[in-house]
Amino acid sequence: MVAQIIELPSDGDVDLAVGMLRLLGEPTRLRIVWALLQGEQSVNELAQVAGVSAAVASQHLAKLRLARLVRSRREGTRIYYAVDDEHVRGLLEAAVVHVAHRGPPATTSSRRPRARR
């Protein structure tokens, strides 16, 4: 039997992808990015959707912007955010569709199942 050669991403690409997935693994940030899939929104609008203060939303948005998952533009005193590119849309939609299709992941528990009576 001949061993199949599997090409893996570089260590740097793996590290960057893991970092991006960790950013999106935080519930408030995921809600913010999901809201941005509907279109450009202000910090106050995103804060309301995510159920957090504008200051908290701004902190999350700063991290997302540094990771180049979202972009911003200023209009007067307001800053508006949008998803940076369609790859972000595909990533989130794939995750949500996967969960909806497969259901929540099985949890591991240290509890033993009860014996039937």
C-alpha positions as CSV (number, residue, x, y, z in Angstrom):
1,M,0.0,0.0,0.0
2,V,1.4,3.4,-1.0
3,A,1.1,6.2,1.6
4,Q,-0.8,9.2,0.4
5,I,1.0,12.5,0.7
6,I,-1.2,15.1,2.4
7,E,-0.4,18.7,1.8
8,L,-0.9,20.9,4.9
9,P,-1.0,24.6,5.2
10,S,2.1,26.3,6.4
11,D,2.6,26.7,10.2
12,G,2.1,30.4,9.8
13,D,-1.2,30.0,7.9
14,V,-2.4,27.5,10.5
15,D,-1.5,29.9,13.3
16,L,-3.3,32.8,11.6
17,A,-6.4,30.7,10.9
18,V,-6.5,29.5,14.5
19,G,-6.3,33.1,15.7
20,M,-9.1,34.2,13.4
21,L,-11.3,31.3,14.6
22,R,-10.6,32.2,18.2
23,L,-11.7,35.7,17.5
24,L,-15.0,34.5,16.0
25,G,-15.4,32.0,18.8
26,E,-16.4,34.7,21.2
27,P,-20.2,35.1,21.3
28,T,-20.4,38.9,21.2
29,R,-18.0,39.1,18.3
30,L,-19.8,36.4,16.4
31,R,-23.1,38.3,16.9
32,I,-21.5,41.5,15.7
33,V,-20.1,39.9,12.5
34,W,-23.3,38.1,11.8
35,A,-25.2,41.4,12.1
36,L,-22.7,43.0,9.7
37,L,-23.5,40.3,7.1
38,Q,-26.8,42.1,6.8
39,G,-24.9,45.3,5.8
40,E,-23.0,48.2,7.1
41,Q,-23.9,49.4,10.6
42,S,-22.8,51.9,13.2
43,V,-21.2,51.0,16.6
44,N,-24.5,51.9,18.4
45,E,-26.6,49.7,16.1
46,L,-24.1,46.8,16.6
47,A,-24.1,47.3,20.4
48,Q,-27.9,47.1,20.5
49,V,-28.0,43.9,18.4
50,A,-25.2,42.3,20.5
51,G,-26.8,43.4,23.8
52,V,-23.7,45.2,25.0
53,S,-22.7,48.8,25.5
54,A,-21.2,50.9,22.7
55,A,-17.9,50.9,24.5
56,V,-17.8,47.1,24.7
57,A,-18.9,46.8,21.0
58,S,-16.1,49.2,20.1
59,Q,-13.5,47.0,21.9
60,H,-14.7,44.0,20.0
61,L,-14.8,45.8,16.7
62,A,-11.2,47.0,17.2
63,K,-10.0,43.4,17.5
64,L,-12.1,42.4,14.5
65,R,-10.7,45.3,12.5
66,L,-7.1,44.4,13.4
67,A,-7.7,40.9,12.2
68,R,-9.1,42.4,9.0
69,L,-12.4,40.7,9.4
70,V,-14.3,44.0,9.4
71,R,-13.5,47.4,7.9
72,S,-14.6,50.8,9.1
73,R,-15.4,54.2,7.6
74,R,-16.1,57.5,9.3
75,E,-19.0,59.8,8.4
76,G,-19.0,62.9,10.5
77,T,-18.8,61.8,14.2
78,R,-20.0,58.2,13.4
79,I,-18.0,55.2,12.5
80,Y,-19.7,52.5,10.3
81,Y,-18.5,49.0,10.1
82,A,-18.8,46.3,7.3
83,V,-17.6,42.8,6.7
84,D,-14.2,43.1,5.1
85,D,-14.8,40.6,2.3
86,E,-17.0,37.7,1.1
87,H,-14.7,35.1,2.7
88,V,-15.9,36.2,6.1
89,R,-19.5,35.7,5.0
90,G,-18.7,32.3,3.7
91,L,-16.9,31.3,6.9
92,L,-19.8,32.3,9.2
93,E,-22.5,31.0,7.0
94,A,-20.7,27.6,6.7
95,A,-20.4,27.4,10.5
96,V,-24.1,28.2,11.1
97,V,-25.3,25.9,8.4
98,H,-23.1,23.1,9.7
99,V,-24.5,23.5,13.2
100,A,-28.1,23.7,11.9
101,H,-27.5,20.6,9.8
102,R,-25.6,18.5,12.4
103,G,-27.0,19.8,15.6
104,P,-25.0,20.9,18.6
105,P,-21.8,19.0,19.3
106,A,-21.9,16.1,21.7
107,T,-20.7,17.1,25.2
108,T,-18.3,15.0,27.2
109,S,-19.3,14.5,30.7
110,S,-17.6,12.9,33.6
111,R,-21.0,11.8,35.0
112,R,-21.8,8.2,34.5
113,P,-25.2,7.4,33.0
114,R,-27.9,6.3,35.5
115,A,-28.8,2.7,35.7
116,R,-32.3,1.9,34.6
117,R,-34.8,0.6,37.1
